[in-house]
């Protein structure tokens, strides 16, 4: 059996993703505890802070009957200079799968190259695939979508930085064939390599990907308005510069008034309330923010079941 990883949203086909959605829905509706992954151990390595990804993966593994082992990178020999290659080859002898949150996307790709067990991207500077999968599952629930045609009719607008979440949405729109718009200030666009690949895939899937600087025009007829922090981990030195550049891109009641009636607001969290999104929108009936946080648990159960079973 060929080892499978989830490093990029591009590692999945349209059929793969719909299969994950189906499994996640079944697991969410069923009993919390299962023996599906009994006797298996999942390693969790997080170079960056994490709340939702750590807890949801650990709980997912436990509820599927397995054991989550949280590994502090500061206590691993990588800190003393052991190579990624040697760490991956060693941990593969102990674990059944590894989730990694890394600063550099290239590091997780290197780890996966030498690992003999599945590797899952828990966030890198380029992508956050498990987050966007849980987000789309949430949209399907909120909009009562149960078919590819239904999803294809949806318009998702990301307002803010062209960061790893924007990259992930671009990739997801390409693979699944829906309409995605990124509204961001000039100079804060997405990963160019990922955008090029997504545009090629979108030609076959029917997905539409647009990049603009005008948030109000972008959200016209939007079914979903999505945002993220203006300053990602590792960019703290640019925080003040970014606050100035992104001020017109705040998700607030005025912006939502330009969207379609019934438009839902989403944020991957953590949020800087009053910066990229207002309290009014975060806590409104139209907010799906904490539902999408919950769905991280269910989609990750599906991912683990697919890769580790």
C-alpha positions as CSV (number, residue, x, y, z in Angstrom):
1,X,0.0,0.0,0.0
2,X,1.4,3.4,-1.0
3,X,1.8,5.8,2.0
4,X,-0.6,8.8,1.7
5,X,0.0,12.2,3.2
6,X,-2.0,15.4,3.5
7,X,0.5,18.2,3.0
8,X,-1.4,20.3,0.5
9,X,-5.0,20.6,-0.6
10,X,-3.7,19.6,-4.0
11,X,-2.9,16.1,-2.5
12,X,-6.6,15.5,-2.7
13,X,-8.9,15.0,-5.7
14,X,-12.5,16.2,-5.9
15,X,-13.7,12.7,-5.1
16,X,-11.2,12.4,-2.2
17,X,-12.6,15.5,-0.6
18,X,-16.3,14.5,-1.0
19,X,-15.4,11.2,0.5
20,X,-13.9,13.0,3.5
21,X,-17.1,15.1,3.9
22,X,-19.2,12.0,3.8
23,X,-17.1,10.3,6.5
24,X,-17.0,13.4,8.7
25,X,-20.8,13.8,8.6
26,X,-21.2,10.1,9.6
27,X,-18.7,10.4,12.4
28,X,-20.3,13.6,13.6
29,X,-23.7,12.0,13.7
30,X,-22.6,8.8,15.4
31,X,-21.1,7.9,18.7
32,X,-18.1,9.9,20.0
33,X,-16.0,6.9,20.8
34,X,-14.9,4.3,18.3
35,X,-12.3,1.5,18.0
36,X,-11.5,2.4,14.4
37,X,-7.9,3.4,15.2
38,X,-7.4,1.2,18.4
39,X,-3.8,0.5,19.1
40,X,-2.5,3.3,16.9
41,X,-0.5,6.3,18.0
42,X,-0.5,9.8,16.4
43,X,2.5,12.1,17.0
44,X,1.7,15.8,17.2
45,X,4.7,18.2,16.6
46,X,3.9,22.0,16.8
47,X,6.6,24.5,16.1
48,X,4.0,27.3,16.4
49,X,1.4,28.0,19.0
50,X,-1.8,26.1,18.6
51,X,-5.2,25.8,20.3
52,X,-7.7,24.3,17.9
53,X,-5.4,22.2,15.8
54,X,-3.7,20.5,18.8
55,X,-6.8,19.9,20.8
56,X,-9.0,18.8,17.8
57,X,-6.4,16.3,16.5
58,X,-5.8,14.9,20.0
59,X,-9.5,14.5,20.8
60,X,-10.1,13.1,17.3
61,X,-7.4,10.5,17.8
62,X,-8.7,9.6,21.2
63,X,-12.4,9.3,20.1
64,X,-11.3,7.0,17.3
65,X,-9.7,4.7,19.8
66,X,-6.1,5.7,19.3
67,X,-3.5,7.6,21.4
68,X,-2.4,11.1,20.7
69,X,1.2,11.8,21.7
70,X,2.0,15.6,21.9
71,X,5.7,16.2,21.2
72,X,7.2,19.5,22.2
73,X,9.7,20.5,19.5
74,X,11.9,22.2,22.2
75,X,12.4,18.7,23.8
76,X,13.2,16.9,20.6
77,X,16.8,16.4,19.3
78,X,16.0,18.6,16.3
79,X,16.7,21.5,18.6
80,X,20.3,20.2,18.9
81,X,20.8,19.8,15.2
82,X,19.4,16.4,14.3
83,X,18.3,16.4,10.7
84,X,14.6,16.3,9.6
85,X,15.6,13.1,7.7
86,X,16.8,11.3,10.8
87,X,13.9,12.5,13.0
88,X,11.4,11.3,10.4
89,X,13.0,7.9,9.9
90,X,13.2,7.4,13.7
91,X,9.6,8.5,14.6
92,X,8.3,6.3,11.8
93,X,9.5,3.3,13.8
94,X,7.3,4.3,16.8
95,X,4.2,6.1,15.4
96,X,1.4,5.4,13.0
97,X,1.1,9.0,11.8
98,X,2.4,12.5,12.4
99,X,0.7,15.9,12.4
100,X,3.2,18.8,12.1
101,X,2.7,22.5,12.4
102,X,5.8,24.1,10.9
103,X,7.1,27.5,10.0
104,X,8.4,26.4,6.6
105,X,6.3,24.4,4.2
106,X,9.5,22.9,2.8
107,X,10.3,21.3,6.2
108,X,7.0,19.3,6.3
109,X,7.6,18.2,2.7
110,X,11.1,17.0,3.7
111,X,9.7,15.2,6.8
112,X,7.1,13.4,4.6
113,X,9.8,12.4,2.1
114,X,11.6,10.4,4.7
115,X,8.7,9.3,6.9
116,X,7.3,5.8,6.3
117,X,4.0,6.7,8.0
118,X,1.4,9.3,6.9
119,X,2.2,13.0,7.6
120,X,-0.5,15.6,8.0
121,X,0.0,19.4,7.6
122,X,-1.3,21.1,10.7
123,X,-0.4,24.5,9.2
124,X,2.7,25.9,7.4
125,X,3.5,29.3,6.0
126,X,1.9,28.2,2.7
127,X,-1.2,26.2,3.6
128,X,-3.6,25.0,6.2
129,X,-5.6,22.2,4.4
130,X,-7.4,20.7,7.4
131,X,-8.8,24.1,8.3
132,X,-10.2,24.8,4.9
133,X,-11.8,21.3,4.7
134,X,-13.5,21.9,8.0
135,X,-14.7,25.3,6.8
136,X,-16.2,23.9,3.7
137,X,-18.0,21.2,5.7
138,X,-19.4,24.0,7.8
139,X,-20.6,25.9,4.7
140,X,-22.3,22.8,3.4
141,X,-24.2,22.4,6.7
142,X,-25.2,26.0,6.9
143,X,-26.3,26.2,3.3
144,X,-27.7,22.7,3.2
145,X,-25.5,21.6,0.4
146,X,-25.1,17.9,-0.4
147,X,-23.8,17.8,-4.0
148,X,-21.0,19.2,-6.1
149,X,-23.5,21.2,-8.1
150,X,-24.7,22.9,-4.9
151,X,-21.2,23.7,-3.8
152,X,-20.3,25.0,-7.3
153,X,-23.0,27.7,-6.9
154,X,-21.4,29.1,-3.8
155,X,-19.4,32.3,-3.7
156,X,-16.8,32.6,-1.0
157,X,-15.0,36.0,-0.5
158,X,-11.9,36.2,1.6
159,X,-11.2,39.7,2.9
160,X,-7.7,40.4,4.2
161,X,-4.2,39.0,3.8
162,X,-3.2,36.7,1.0
163,X,-1.8,34.3,3.6
164,X,-1.8,30.5,4.1
165,X,-5.6,30.5,4.6
166,X,-6.1,32.5,1.4
167,X,-3.8,30.0,-0.4
168,X,-5.8,27.1,1.0
169,X,-9.1,28.6,-0.2
170,X,-7.6,29.2,-3.6
171,X,-6.6,25.5,-3.8
172,X,-9.9,24.3,-2.5
173,X,-11.9,26.4,-5.0
174,X,-9.8,25.0,-7.8
175,X,-10.2,21.3,-6.8
176,X,-13.9,21.6,-5.9
177,X,-14.9,24.0,-8.6
178,X,-16.6,26.9,-6.7
179,X,-16.3,30.7,-6.9
180,X,-13.7,32.3,-4.8
181,X,-12.6,35.9,-4.5
182,X,-9.7,37.3,-2.6
183,X,-9.9,41.0,-1.7
184,X,-6.6,42.2,-0.3
185,X,-4.4,45.4,-0.4
186,X,-1.9,45.7,-3.2
187,X,1.3,43.8,-2.3
188,X,-0.4,41.3,0.0
189,X,-1.3,38.7,-2.6
190,X,-1.3,34.9,-2.3
191,X,1.5,32.5,-3.1
192,X,2.2,32.9,-6.8
193,X,3.2,29.2,-7.4
194,X,0.0,28.0,-5.7
195,X,-2.1,30.5,-7.6
196,X,-0.7,29.3,-10.9
197,X,-1.4,25.7,-10.1
198,X,-4.9,26.5,-8.9
199,X,-5.8,28.4,-12.1
200,X,-4.7,25.4,-14.2
201,X,-6.8,23.0,-12.1
202,X,-9.8,25.5,-12.2
203,X,-9.9,25.3,-16.0
204,X,-10.9,21.7,-15.7
205,X,-13.1,21.9,-12.6
206,X,-15.0,25.0,-13.5
207,X,-13.8,26.9,-10.4
208,X,-13.5,30.7,-10.6
209,X,-10.7,32.5,-8.8
210,X,-10.5,36.2,-8.7
211,X,-8.0,38.6,-6.9
212,X,-9.0,42.2,-6.3
213,X,-8.2,45.2,-4.1
214,X,-11.9,46.3,-3.7
215,X,-13.6,44.6,-0.7
216,X,-17.0,46.1,-1.2
217,X,-17.2,45.1,-4.9
218,X,-15.8,41.6,-4.0
219,X,-18.6,40.8,-1.5
220,X,-21.5,41.6,-3.8
221,X,-23.6,38.4,-4.0
222,X,-21.3,36.6,-1.5
223,X,-22.7,33.6,0.3
224,X,-19.7,33.6,2.7
225,X,-17.3,36.3,3.9
226,X,-14.2,34.9,5.4
227,X,-11.3,36.7,7.2
228,X,-8.2,36.0,9.2
229,X,-5.7,38.0,11.3
230,X,-3.8,40.7,9.4
231,X,-0.5,39.7,11.0
232,X,0.3,36.0,10.9
233,X,2.7,34.2,13.2
234,X,6.3,35.2,12.3
235,X,5.3,38.6,10.8
236,X,4.9,40.5,14.1
237,X,7.5,43.1,13.2
238,X,5.2,44.2,10.4
239,X,2.1,44.6,12.6
240,X,1.7,48.4,12.6
241,X,2.4,48.6,8.9
242,X,-0.2,45.9,8.3
243,X,-2.9,47.6,10.5
244,X,-2.7,50.7,8.3
245,X,-2.8,48.7,5.0
246,X,-5.7,46.5,6.0
247,X,-7.9,49.0,7.8
248,X,-10.3,49.3,4.8
249,X,-10.6,45.4,4.9
250,X,-12.3,45.0,8.3
251,X,-15.2,42.7,8.3
252,X,-18.0,44.7,9.8
253,X,-21.8,45.4,9.4
254,X,-21.2,47.9,6.6
255,X,-19.2,45.4,4.6
256,X,-21.8,42.6,5.2
257,X,-24.6,45.0,4.0
258,X,-23.1,44.7,0.5
259,X,-23.3,40.9,0.5
260,X,-26.1,38.5,-0.3
261,X,-28.9,38.2,2.3
262,X,-28.1,35.3,4.6
263,X,-24.4,35.6,4.0
264,X,-22.4,33.9,6.8
265,X,-19.3,35.3,8.4
266,X,-16.3,33.0,9.0
267,X,-12.9,33.3,10.7
268,X,-10.4,30.5,11.3
269,X,-9.4,31.9,14.7
270,X,-7.7,33.2,16.8
271,X,-9.2,36.6,16.0
272,X,-8.1,40.0,17.0
273,X,-11.5,41.4,17.8
274,X,-11.9,45.0,16.6
275,X,-9.2,44.6,14.1
276,X,-9.9,42.3,11.1
277,X,-13.5,41.6,12.4
278,X,-15.8,43.4,14.8
279,X,-17.5,41.9,17.9
280,X,-20.8,42.6,16.4
281,X,-20.1,40.3,13.4
282,X,-18.3,37.6,15.4
283,X,-21.1,37.2,17.9
284,X,-24.0,37.7,15.4
285,X,-26.6,35.0,14.4
286,X,-24.9,35.0,11.0
287,X,-21.6,34.0,12.4
288,X,-20.5,30.4,11.7
289,X,-17.1,31.0,13.4
290,X,-17.5,28.6,16.4
291,X,-19.3,26.0,14.3
292,X,-16.3,25.9,11.9
293,X,-14.0,25.5,15.0
294,X,-16.0,22.5,16.1
295,X,-15.9,21.0,12.6
296,X,-12.1,20.8,12.8
297,X,-12.7,17.8,15.1
298,X,-15.0,16.0,12.7
299,X,-13.1,16.6,9.4
300,X,-9.8,15.6,11.1
301,X,-11.4,12.3,12.3
302,X,-12.2,11.7,8.6
303,X,-8.6,12.5,7.6
304,X,-7.2,10.2,10.3
305,X,-9.5,7.4,9.4
306,X,-8.5,7.7,5.8
307,X,-4.8,7.9,6.3
308,X,-4.2,5.6,9.4
309,X,-6.9,2.9,9.2
